[in-house]
Amino acid sequence: MSIPSVGKVLRVNGPVVEIGGLKNVATAELVEVGRDCLPGEAVTIREGIITAQVYAYTGGLAPGDTAHALGRPLSVALGPGLLGGVFDGTMRPLDAAAEFLETAGAPQVDAARTWAFTPRAALGDDLKPGALLGVIQETPVIEHRLLAPPGASGRLTWIAAPGEHSVDDRLATVGKVTVGFSNHWPVRKPRPVAERLPAASPLVTGQRVLDLLYPIAKGSTACVPGGFGTGKTMLLQQIAKWSDADVIVYVGCGERGNEMADVLDELPRLVDPRTGRPLMDRTVIIANTSNMPVMAREASIYSGVTVAEYFRDMGYHAIVIADSTSRWAEALREFASRTGQLPAEEGYPASLSSALAAFYERAGLARTLGGTEASVTVIGAVSPPGGDVTEPVTAHSTRFVRSLWSLDRDLAYARHYPAVGWTASFSRDAERLGAWKAAHGDPLWAVRRERVIALLGESDRLRSMAELVGSTALPDLERVVLLTADLIREAVLQQSALSPNDVYCSPAKQAALMDAVLQVHDHCLELIQAKVPASLIEEVDMSSLVRAKDAGGPDDIAAATSARDSILGQLEALR
């Protein structure tokens, strides 16, 4: 066995450290520098000098300090203990109870903790990678499935007896591979699957504007660009709380500490509507706020998607919410600047687009090595400076994602939340999901969506004309379009995160509200054809339909039906 070489720190420039004297070191290999063994990653090697990006605060580190290589890339320990935990960008546990998030100093998985293991495979079984070896009830709602790791195949020659075991215990031997509770996986290397599949079923977010107009499939990708104050973090938190994913990985990437503190305070207290248990039972939080080491921010999204892939391999639908990828890109820009790389657009490295593509490509619906269908869905926020959506991070992200939920500043300032604008937003999954909806009991979903988007677009065109000549100067048919568009915005698309009845909306209630508005619209058109003046139609009180979204519970469609019938009766009386 070779003795690891010891190097010396030559230069320190923020998170960038140059090291000399280390031998047999590869690019992307993990190194430790200084007396505190600060972790870093070798990014370039030139003439025997290694340039490393360090994932910790480098204050006090000086030339002459020792450095040594660990012989492996940046990896995370995957095993029990992830759910309900709060970690930094390199998956070190954080003390979420502290006034400021601080590294707890303990290993990622508590070696003293024991887990109840139940074997599911029998001695002598001929196993392939991904085969189920046993289960651990990690939380009351998530069963942790111990699988034969990638590369392990052959006869099961030994398996642990049922009972309590610690993370350091050996649990099984498959062929020549020893399997334990925990295993390390390089964060920049996607975990293998048997087959990638086309995403076809919707991820239900409970947010009407998304599920009705700009849906996302399980295993797909979405980007949420928006300027300061447009509600990005609130929208992402709503998706984390209410989407029908099995496991949530929330990555606070460079966000303000007060926003991350709100997440850490609220999520443990939130009751999961699916299980009645705390939502943290199926949530992993990776917190890397703006005052924490900048290069750990760069690693955080890779750590997050690796954790999500781990639960996907167990057969779960996982979702990664990255808030925000702009802060991650800024970390790339800072490192590129300190290492003297030639800057591209707005100072970002030329590799920005390929880095974004590689991140979003790790999403997908797949048939796992164990034969189950599971997915990783990736949703990333973008914070364009000054709301400029032509800046590089937004522009490149838009190229690679399947859905774009563009937050509109005017809607946000008008207190219309979620402030998802219908001018710039899109969903490339809509056609495929329309076919899925038709096969699962809602054949009119695609028609309803197309009509609503057309009405909203036409109303925007008419509103600019009405500002010049006044709405009363428009033809009656066009006045009805403006009336319906206002009703769509107020009765359907607006949604209150503070209302117990409206914070989440089931697909059935979403369809009932939208159908009610469209039926009212169709009846108004019939009245116009019957020579009823638009001025009389505009006097009808339609506020009951606006209140219907908050009148009943998330699954209650009776209020929408009752409001529709009442308004249709008032309209019919105008004949």
TADA-V135147 format. One record per residue. N is the residue number from 1. SS is DSSP state (A for helix, B for strand, O for the rest). NEAR is the number of other C-alpha atoms within 12 Angstrom. D_FIRST is the distance of its C-alpha to the first C-alpha in Angstrom with 2 decimals. Layout:
BEGIN
N,SS,NEAR,D_FIRST ; N,SS,NEAR,D_FIRST
END
This chain:
BEGIN
1,O,3,0.00 ; 2,O,7,3.81 ; 3,O,12,6.56 ; 4,O,17,9.26 ; 5,O,20,12.34 ; 6,B,24,15.62 ; 7,B,29,18.85 ; 8,B,32,22.50 ; 9,B,33,25.29 ; 10,B,27,27.88 ; 11,B,26,30.56 ; 12,B,28,31.64 ; 13,B,28,34.32 ; 14,O,27,34.82 ; 15,O,38,32.03 ; 16,B,41,30.76 ; 17,B,47,28.12 ; 18,B,41,26.98 ; 19,B,43,23.61 ; 20,B,32,22.58 ; 21,O,25,19.53 ; 22,O,35,16.90 ; 23,O,26,14.92 ; 24,O,24,13.82 ; 25,O,34,15.92 ; 26,O,25,18.11 ; 27,O,24,21.61 ; 28,O,29,22.09 ; 29,B,33,18.66 ; 30,B,34,19.10 ; 31,B,43,18.95 ; 32,B,38,20.15 ; 33,B,46,22.52 ; 34,O,31,24.50 ; 35,O,19,24.83 ; 36,O,18,25.67 ; 37,O,22,22.53 ; 38,B,33,24.86 ; 39,B,39,23.44 ; 40,B,44,23.93 ; 41,B,45,23.22 ; 42,B,39,22.65 ; 43,B,28,25.79 ; 44,B,25,26.14 ; 45,B,24,24.19 ; 46,B,17,26.52 ; 47,O,13,26.09 ; 48,O,19,22.81 ; 49,B,26,24.49 ; 50,B,39,23.38 ; 51,B,41,26.28 ; 52,B,47,25.44 ; 53,B,45,27.89 ; 54,B,44,27.56 ; 55,O,38,28.73 ; 56,O,38,30.18 ; 57,O,28,32.87 ; 58,O,33,31.75 ; 59,O,18,34.49 ; 60,O,17,33.30 ; 61,O,30,30.28 ; 62,O,23,30.76 ; 63,O,21,29.44 ; 64,O,22,26.98 ; 65,O,28,25.31 ; 66,B,29,21.53 ; 67,B,41,19.64 ; 68,B,36,16.14 ; 69,B,37,14.96 ; 70,B,29,14.00 ; 71,B,24,12.69 ; 72,B,25,15.71 ; 73,B,28,19.45 ; 74,O,37,22.17 ; 75,B,35,22.49 ; 76,B,36,24.81 ; 77,B,31,24.55 ; 78,B,36,27.14 ; 79,O,36,28.75 ; 80,O,39,31.71 ; 81,O,38,32.97 ; 82,O,41,33.52 ; 83,O,39,37.24 ; 84,O,33,39.43 ; 85,O,37,36.73 ; 86,B,42,36.97 ; 87,B,45,33.90 ; 88,O,46,33.34 ; 89,O,47,32.25 ; 90,O,48,28.53 ; 91,O,45,29.44 ; 92,O,35,29.25 ; 93,B,33,32.15 ; 94,B,33,35.32 ; 95,B,24,38.08 ; 96,O,29,40.96 ; 97,O,17,43.44 ; 98,O,14,42.99 ; 99,O,14,45.68 ; 100,O,22,43.07 ; 101,O,28,39.96 ; 102,B,24,37.09 ; 103,B,27,33.45 ; 104,O,22,33.41 ; 105,O,16,30.01 ; 106,O,16,28.98 ; 107,O,21,26.28 ; 108,O,34,27.73 ; 109,O,33,28.18 ; 110,O,24,29.54 ; 111,O,19,27.28 ; 112,O,16,30.36 ; 113,O,19,32.49 ; 114,B,21,32.99 ; 115,B,33,34.21 ; 116,B,27,36.43 ; 117,B,32,34.74 ; 118,B,27,36.98 ; 119,B,28,35.45 ; 120,O,24,37.22 ; 121,O,31,35.39 ; 122,O,23,35.91 ; 123,O,21,33.63 ; 124,O,16,33.61 ; 125,O,22,34.38 ; 126,B,21,33.00 ; 127,B,30,31.66 ; 128,O,27,30.94 ; 129,O,32,29.25 ; 130,O,34,31.58 ; 131,O,35,33.07 ; 132,B,36,34.30 ; 133,B,43,32.45 ; 134,B,32,34.37 ; 135,B,31,36.07 ; 136,B,34,36.09 ; 137,O,24,39.29 ; 138,O,27,37.69 ; 139,O,27,41.13 ; 140,O,18,44.61 ; 141,O,24,44.88 ; 142,O,31,41.42 ; 143,O,28,39.67 ; 144,B,38,35.91 ; 145,B,36,34.82 ; 146,B,41,31.39 ; 147,B,44,30.55 ; 148,O,42,28.06 ; 149,O,40,25.78 ; 150,O,27,25.79 ; 151,O,22,23.84 ; 152,O,25,24.29 ; 153,O,28,26.88 ; 154,B,25,27.92 ; 155,B,26,29.42 ; 156,B,32,29.34 ; 157,B,24,28.12 ; 158,B,25,28.17 ; 159,B,33,29.78 ; 160,O,30,30.48 ; 161,O,21,34.03 ; 162,O,19,36.41 ; 163,B,19,36.33 ; 164,B,22,34.69 ; 165,B,25,30.96 ; 166,B,25,28.82 ; 167,O,30,26.56 ; 168,O,23,23.43 ; 169,O,25,24.77 ; 170,B,21,23.77 ; 171,B,39,26.89 ; 172,B,40,26.43 ; 173,B,31,24.39 ; 174,B,36,25.44 ; 175,O,25,24.24 ; 176,O,16,20.49 ; 177,B,26,20.39 ; 178,B,28,20.68 ; 179,B,35,23.27 ; 180,B,32,24.03 ; 181,O,41,26.72 ; 182,O,33,24.77 ; 183,B,29,22.56 ; 184,B,27,21.55 ; 185,B,28,23.13 ; 186,B,29,23.16 ; 187,O,36,26.67 ; 188,O,29,27.47 ; 189,O,23,26.84 ; 190,O,29,29.81 ; 191,O,35,29.23 ; 192,O,25,30.38 ; 193,O,33,33.79 ; 194,O,21,35.63 ; 195,B,20,38.57 ; 196,B,24,40.08 ; 197,B,23,43.74 ; 198,O,21,46.71 ; 199,O,32,47.43 ; 200,O,30,50.83 ; 201,O,35,51.53 ; 202,B,37,52.37 ; 203,O,42,50.47 ; 204,O,36,53.35 ; 205,O,34,53.15 ; 206,O,42,56.51 ; 207,O,45,57.58 ; 208,A,45,60.68 ; 209,A,44,60.38 ; 210,A,47,56.93 ; 211,A,42,57.58 ; 212,A,46,61.03 ; 213,A,42,60.62 ; 214,O,43,56.98 ; 215,O,42,54.93 ; 216,O,45,51.22 ; 217,B,45,49.66 ; 218,O,42,46.74 ; 219,O,42,43.73 ; 220,O,45,45.49 ; 221,B,45,45.27 ; 222,B,48,47.71 ; 223,B,49,48.16 ; 224,B,51,50.42 ; 225,B,50,51.60 ; 226,O,44,54.04 ; 227,O,30,55.05 ; 228,O,24,55.10 ; 229,O,26,57.20 ; 230,O,35,57.41 ; 231,O,34,55.58 ; 232,A,39,52.14 ; 233,A,39,50.31 ; 234,A,33,53.11 ; 235,A,42,53.08 ; 236,A,43,49.32 ; 237,A,40,49.60 ; 238,A,36,52.43 ; 239,A,40,50.33 ; 240,A,44,47.48 ; 241,A,41,49.99 ; 242,A,35,52.12 ; 243,O,42,50.35 ; 244,O,35,49.81 ; 245,O,39,46.03 ; 246,O,39,44.12 ; 247,B,47,41.37 ; 248,B,49,41.82 ; 249,B,53,39.11 ; 250,B,51,40.93 ; 251,B,53,39.20 ; 252,B,49,41.07 ; 253,B,51,39.73 ; 254,O,40,41.17 ; 255,O,35,44.41 ; 256,O,24,46.60 ; 257,A,23,45.69 ; 258,A,20,49.09 ; 259,A,26,48.72 ; 260,A,35,45.31 ; 261,A,26,46.83 ; 262,A,21,49.61 ; 263,A,36,47.16 ; 264,A,36,45.28 ; 265,A,20,48.63 ; 266,A,20,50.31 ; 267,A,32,47.77 ; 268,O,27,47.16 ; 269,O,18,50.94 ; 270,O,26,51.65 ; 271,B,18,52.55 ; 272,O,28,51.17 ; 273,O,20,54.32 ; 274,O,19,52.53 ; 275,O,19,51.43 ; 276,O,14,53.34 ; 277,O,21,50.08 ; 278,B,23,48.52 ; 279,A,39,47.16 ; 280,A,37,43.85 ; 281,A,35,43.13 ; 282,A,43,42.11 ; 283,B,42,41.15 ; 284,B,43,37.99 ; 285,B,53,38.69 ; 286,B,49,36.46 ; 287,B,52,38.25 ; 288,B,51,37.52 ; 289,O,37,40.80 ; 290,O,31,42.01 ; 291,O,23,41.25 ; 292,O,33,37.54 ; 293,O,37,34.76 ; 294,A,37,35.78 ; 295,A,43,32.46 ; 296,A,44,31.79 ; 297,A,46,35.09 ; 298,A,47,33.66 ; 299,A,49,30.84 ; 300,A,49,33.28 ; 301,A,50,34.93 ; 302,A,46,31.69 ; 303,A,47,30.65 ; 304,A,56,34.13 ; 305,A,49,34.25 ; 306,A,45,30.83 ; 307,A,52,32.20 ; 308,A,47,35.38 ; 309,A,44,33.60 ; 310,A,47,31.84 ; 311,A,44,35.28 ; 312,A,46,36.70 ; 313,A,44,34.28 ; 314,O,44,35.84 ; 315,O,35,39.23 ; 316,O,36,40.58 ; 317,B,43,42.39 ; 318,B,46,40.65 ; 319,B,54,42.00 ; 320,B,56,40.29 ; 321,B,50,42.72 ; 322,B,50,41.56 ; 323,B,48,43.89 ; 324,O,46,43.73 ; 325,A,45,42.03 ; 326,A,41,44.00 ; 327,A,39,42.08 ; 328,A,42,38.82 ; 329,A,45,40.16 ; 330,A,32,41.15 ; 331,A,38,37.56 ; 332,A,35,36.65 ; 333,A,32,39.58 ; 334,A,29,38.62 ; 335,A,35,35.09 ; 336,A,30,36.51 ; 337,A,23,39.03 ; 338,A,26,36.59 ; 339,O,26,34.37 ; 340,O,17,37.45 ; 341,O,18,37.53 ; 342,O,17,40.92 ; 343,B,20,42.83 ; 344,O,17,44.67 ; 345,A,18,47.33 ; 346,A,20,48.04 ; 347,A,25,44.86 ; 348,O,31,42.50 ; 349,B,29,39.69 ; 350,O,23,40.56 ; 351,O,23,37.83 ; 352,A,31,39.70 ; 353,A,25,41.38 ; 354,A,18,38.27 ; 355,A,28,36.44 ; 356,A,37,39.43 ; 357,A,22,39.61 ; 358,A,23,35.96 ; 359,A,40,36.52 ; 360,A,37,39.76 ; 361,O,29,38.54 ; 362,O,42,36.20 ; 363,O,45,39.40 ; 364,B,44,40.92 ; 365,B,38,42.23 ; 366,B,36,39.91 ; 367,B,28,39.62 ; 368,O,37,36.36 ; 369,O,33,33.90 ; 370,O,30,35.71 ; 371,O,22,39.06 ; 372,O,25,40.77 ; 373,B,31,42.35 ; 374,B,41,41.16 ; 375,B,46,41.03 ; 376,B,52,39.77 ; 377,B,53,42.63 ; 378,B,55,42.04 ; 379,B,54,44.77 ; 380,B,53,44.33 ; 381,B,49,46.81 ; 382,B,49,47.64 ; 383,O,41,49.44 ; 384,O,34,51.16 ; 385,A,20,52.50 ; 386,A,16,56.26 ; 387,A,23,56.17 ; 388,O,21,55.67 ; 389,O,29,54.35 ; 390,O,21,54.02 ; 391,O,25,51.10 ; 392,A,32,47.76 ; 393,A,45,45.93 ; 394,A,36,48.99 ; 395,A,27,49.85 ; 396,A,32,46.42 ; 397,A,43,46.00 ; 398,A,35,49.41 ; 399,A,24,48.28 ; 400,A,30,45.39 ; 401,O,39,46.78 ; 402,O,36,49.16 ; 403,B,38,51.34 ; 404,B,41,52.53 ; 405,O,44,54.17 ; 406,O,44,55.75 ; 407,B,43,57.10 ; 408,O,32,60.54 ; 409,A,27,61.52 ; 410,A,20,65.21 ; 411,A,26,64.60 ; 412,A,25,62.47 ; 413,A,17,65.17 ; 414,O,16,67.73 ; 415,O,20,65.73 ; 416,O,27,64.97 ; 417,O,36,61.63 ; 418,O,44,59.36 ; 419,O,40,60.25 ; 420,B,40,58.97 ; 421,O,34,61.25 ; 422,O,35,62.56 ; 423,O,24,63.01 ; 424,O,23,59.42 ; 425,O,31,57.56 ; 426,B,32,56.70 ; 427,B,34,54.95 ; 428,O,27,53.69 ; 429,O,33,53.16 ; 430,A,34,56.85 ; 431,A,27,58.12 ; 432,A,25,55.50 ; 433,A,35,55.95 ; 434,A,33,59.71 ; 435,A,21,59.38 ; 436,A,24,57.25 ; 437,A,31,59.90 ; 438,A,18,62.65 ; 439,A,16,60.97 ; 440,O,16,60.53 ; 441,O,14,64.07 ; 442,O,23,64.65 ; 443,O,17,66.03 ; 444,O,23,67.61 ; 445,A,33,64.45 ; 446,A,28,64.07 ; 447,A,24,67.81 ; 448,A,30,67.89 ; 449,A,36,65.00 ; 450,A,22,66.61 ; 451,A,27,69.96 ; 452,A,35,68.54 ; 453,A,33,66.55 ; 454,A,22,69.67 ; 455,A,33,71.87 ; 456,A,28,69.58 ; 457,A,23,69.38 ; 458,A,26,73.14 ; 459,A,31,73.80 ; 460,A,23,71.78 ; 461,A,19,73.97 ; 462,A,28,77.14 ; 463,A,26,76.25 ; 464,A,16,76.14 ; 465,A,20,79.62 ; 466,A,19,80.88 ; 467,A,14,79.89 ; 468,A,13,82.30 ; 469,A,13,85.24 ; 470,O,14,84.73 ; 471,A,25,83.70 ; 472,A,22,87.35 ; 473,A,18,87.99 ; 474,O,23,85.49 ; 475,O,20,86.67 ; 476,A,27,86.57 ; 477,A,34,83.78 ; 478,A,28,81.53 ; 479,A,33,82.38 ; 480,A,38,81.23 ; 481,A,39,77.88 ; 482,A,34,77.44 ; 483,A,38,78.46 ; 484,A,40,75.99 ; 485,A,34,73.11 ; 486,A,30,73.78 ; 487,A,37,73.84 ; 488,A,43,70.50 ; 489,A,36,68.86 ; 490,A,33,70.38 ; 491,A,40,70.52 ; 492,A,42,67.29 ; 493,A,40,64.77 ; 494,O,37,65.01 ; 495,O,38,62.98 ; 496,O,29,62.69 ; 497,O,26,59.36 ; 498,O,13,61.43 ; 499,O,18,63.63 ; 500,O,18,62.55 ; 501,O,25,64.51 ; 502,O,34,63.33 ; 503,O,33,59.69 ; 504,O,42,58.75 ; 505,O,44,60.90 ; 506,O,30,60.47 ; 507,A,33,60.89 ; 508,A,28,64.23 ; 509,A,35,65.63 ; 510,A,44,64.37 ; 511,A,39,66.28 ; 512,A,36,69.35 ; 513,A,47,69.56 ; 514,A,45,69.16 ; 515,A,34,71.63 ; 516,A,38,74.11 ; 517,A,44,74.03 ; 518,A,34,74.40 ; 519,A,30,77.29 ; 520,A,37,79.02 ; 521,A,36,78.50 ; 522,A,23,80.00 ; 523,A,30,82.98 ; 524,A,40,83.57 ; 525,A,27,83.66 ; 526,A,24,86.23 ; 527,A,28,88.35 ; 528,A,28,88.25 ; 529,A,16,89.42 ; 530,O,17,92.19 ; 531,O,17,93.31 ; 532,O,23,92.10 ; 533,O,24,91.44 ; 534,A,31,87.88 ; 535,A,23,89.26 ; 536,A,22,90.15 ; 537,A,34,86.75 ; 538,A,31,85.06 ; 539,O,16,87.13 ; 540,O,23,85.67 ; 541,O,21,83.47 ; 542,O,33,80.00 ; 543,A,24,78.23 ; 544,A,28,77.87 ; 545,A,41,75.35 ; 546,A,31,73.40 ; 547,A,27,73.31 ; 548,A,39,72.35 ; 549,A,47,68.61 ; 550,A,34,68.69 ; 551,A,28,71.46 ; 552,O,27,69.43 ; 553,O,23,65.91 ; 554,O,32,63.05 ; 555,O,27,64.27 ; 556,O,26,68.02 ; 557,O,30,69.85 ; 558,A,23,73.32 ; 559,A,29,73.80 ; 560,A,39,73.15 ; 561,A,30,75.53 ; 562,A,24,78.21 ; 563,A,32,78.02 ; 564,A,36,78.24 ; 565,A,23,81.32 ; 566,A,23,83.01 ; 567,A,31,82.52 ; 568,A,31,83.63 ; 569,A,19,86.76 ; 570,A,24,87.55 ; 571,A,32,87.07 ; 572,A,22,89.27 ; 573,O,16,92.03 ; 574,O,24,92.24 ; 575,O,19,93.70
END
